[in-house]
Amino acid sequence: MPEGHSVHRIARQFDRNFVGRTVEASSPQGRFVEGAAVISGRSATEVRAVGKQMFLEFDDDLWLRVHLGMYGAWDFAGEILVDPTIASANGRMGQTNQRGTDLDAPILDDAGENSLTSIGAPRRARVHVRMSEQTTGLADEGDEWPPPVVGQVRLRLLTSTTCADLRGPTACELQTPDEVAATIAKLGPDPLVDDVAEGEERFAAVVRRKPTPIGLLLMDQNVVSGIGNVYRAELLFRARQNPHTPGREVPEDVIRELWRDWVRLIAIGVETGQMMTMDGLDPASYRKAMASRDDRHWVYHRAGLPCRVCGTSIVVEEAAGRKLYWCPRCQA
């Protein structure tokens, strides 16, 4: 499932490439025909990301709400203006807590997690994009425009130079401003949206009164926004916290450090496009980790492999229908 950093990256691309422009909308798949007809011909005026949901506003207080869910993704084609706060056009990755890395050389992820052409559920990019800081035209002279529809596209949003195709979302619906406000009000704090200090207090207040295991609370979007399976496992390991401990039994300092670590990790995720959760890597190890998920995480997707700290085999179990990875020694 796409986690919070992906949705914020998507929102930033929409802000640079769609806000302020007239949009043609269609539903090639046929499942959002009426909604697309209402959008088509309007200008995009604002975009917001909260946790795993994106809200795109059009003229006359019309909002499009998209929740990618498990399998959703946006594919971009045409001219893409790259937000300077995220990975640059040539694949350059920003440096957050590492030193000495060559920032001028591209670091390409083997799973496409850092792609600016297809953001969401992992998939091979289906479209060709020219990404730049300046508008210079379409991808290549002679390329078909608009690009042909490939697969099941729920919604296509098109400007004169940029195309965005939405595939496989859990939710794609039009909302009024009041409905948007109601949707957001149900969500837990998002470090990139809410005041960080206030968010910490909200998060801590909920966790310390809940009998629910902390490993489930971190995945509850009503408790905290944006955390998915990868970040859940990694946050708990970094805190050396047993995932089965009831929230109300987790020490106060650990609760607060979980929030503060989430503030750090989501910022790295938005900047790099990758869920980098390991610290203190030398330049070579950092580049290797940025290029491969297998070298990027402490415990996620490492079932049966030795813990990077103590050597104990990493355990995987099912928790509320999702796989939970943890070290039974470090997180005892």
HELIX and SHEET records of a PDB file:
HELIX    1   1 GLY A    4  ASN A   17  1                                  14    
HELIX    2   2 VAL A   33  ILE A   39  1                                   7    
HELIX    3   3 PRO A  177  ALA A  185  1                                   9    
HELIX    4   4 VAL A  196  VAL A  207  1                                  12    
HELIX    5   5 ILE A  214  LEU A  217  1                                   4    
HELIX    6   6 ASN A  229  ARG A  238  1                                  10    
HELIX    7   7 GLY A  247  GLU A  249  5                                   3    
HELIX    8   8 GLU A  252  THR A  272  1                                  21    
HELIX    9   9 PRO A  283  ALA A  291  1                                   9    
HELIX   10  10 ARG A  293  ASP A  295  5                                   3    
SHEET    1   A 9 SER A 118  GLY A 120  0                                        
SHEET    2   A 9 ALA A  73  LEU A  81 -1                                        
SHEET    3   A 9 THR A 162  ARG A 167 -1                                        
SHEET    4   A 9 LEU A 155  LEU A 158 -1                                        
SHEET    5   A 9 THR A  22  SER A  26 -1                                        
SHEET    6   A 9 ARG A  42  VAL A  50 -1                                        
SHEET    7   A 9 GLN A  53  PHE A  58 -1                                        
SHEET    8   A 9 LEU A  62  HIS A  67 -1                                        
SHEET    9   A 9 ALA A 171  GLN A 175 -1                                        
SHEET    1   B 3 SER A 118  GLY A 120  0                                        
SHEET    2   B 3 ALA A  73  LEU A  81 -1                                        
SHEET    3   B 3 VAL A 129  SER A 132  1                                        
SHEET    1   C 2 VAL A 315  ALA A 319  0                                        
SHEET    2   C 2 ARG A 322  TRP A 326 -1                                        
END                                                                             
